[in-house]
Amino acid sequence: LEVHGNQIRNIIPLNPGIPSQLVTLKVMGNQLTELPEEVALMPFLRILSVATNRLRSLPKGLSQLHELEWLLAYENCITDLPANLGPGCWTLTRLLLESNPLTPTALAELISDLSRSRIKTLGLDTSQVSMAVEALPNWEPLPSAVSVGTVLPISGCSQISLKLTRASQLRRDGIRSVAEPMGPPDPVTQPAALLIVAFGASQGEPEWLGFLRRLLELGEVKPCGETEGSLDELLKDADSDFDARMSRLWSNCPQDASSVTTQVRTTPSISLEDFDVLTVVDHRMRWYNEDRPALEKVLKDLRPKYSKMLFVGASMGGFGALLHGGPLADGVVAFNPQATLTEALLRPPAETQKDLEDLSQAVMDSVQTAKGRGAQITVHCAADEHLSHALALPSGIRLVVHPLQPRKPFARILDRARLIPVVSDAIFRLLGTSPNDSQCTTMLGCWCRNGSLKYIKAEPGQIFRLFFGPGSAFIPRPGDWFCGSCQARNCRDRYFCWRCKPPSPITCPGTVKVLDNFNYPSRWDWGCTNCGAAMCGYQWRCSNCNAERPGTHWEPERT
């Protein structure tokens, strides 16, 4: 149930059958002053987001939700917390409580319970920690799971959240927290050289924090990928079908890891010092356009404090990064941003179509402004509807098209190790002194098994012809694989090729696989010889046709 970004003032008592079914409840960005006690009767609830309301308390039975993983309750009026919240919620890993007037006693109890809980991230602000330090005489250093930052106010706007944090404070290891005695300085008073502004997507929650923490841990940034030829060679091969062409684009991702040849190459790198992170969240899903002057003023006031500013975001967040980055950012990295809102499936509410056209024109003008200032604009998109949005942006930006159609939001497909080289490349070009010869280029991004990228230069018309022109077929999805014998595309739920006679397995030499976040097949995984379905090692019968696993025959013991 997701009803965030409205003007809801009260939730009536729920039907008795509803609480037992809900897994996600998002009501952030409303005008709620209390939650019904029935929320504590949702045994399967995993995500509860009540941020940016006017809540004075949380349901007392909240600590009995043993499946709860995320609790986002920042920017409310909460003073006390339910007893035994951390240990009671066995699976709770993320708890954000910034901008709440919590009492020192409530903070002390919450922090002391961290050792008995599974909370990995406890979000607090500097004012909360400072108040607790003054009120508690025997202060102990905060656990490493506590992430402390400063909440920046926006004049006249209550639905956009801003939190400024030093990257080393996202999860501390051996250092004290900001606002603690003998702790590091607040980034508000002593900013770093680099500021990364992370715009949240339409989920309405802070993003990019875990990824940026891992990026800092690497300690350096490197360029990502090399340009290898152009798309002309692939399009000239008239004899190859669409699947064969896609197979060539994914040829650097062989299914058999042992077939990957590693080449030692000297790659330049730049040391990455500690930087600041500003998370921006629009809870009303207005594409960062509502109260735009107020948000622009906060970002403009931060500009003189930093030598470099990089704006990042995905989907709605990517739109916000492009919209606000034009006059301010030194670089922008946007993943699958919407550009022509009148044609977008996901778009902000508007009274008339002209309002959407004006907002689309505003982002075009912002990109033009960024180009005039010499800022680096990089857009990554998949080969789906977002490709038309990316090509509608002004020419002269760096556009990377990935030859896949994602099942999930594109940035999540690139999560973990794959986002790091992309953003690392942007920071490298931002901090580097040498000119970038591939700044204004349209390219296909071909992933390699080792996590790097290889680029193929292309013209916009060539990309459209490849994916949507005559002879095009189904664009591969994450986990799909191309047969090493016939280059046919197979869905991820198949173990044997549908075209080959006899069928070739996914383990056939020469098979290439579209990137995903799963390592299938592993040693004991198998395929059904009756229907070709892919099975896991723990399955003894095919879940599709109920056939037995080849080479096994099991009978129950008789007693």
Disulfide bonds with the S-S distance in Angstrom:
none
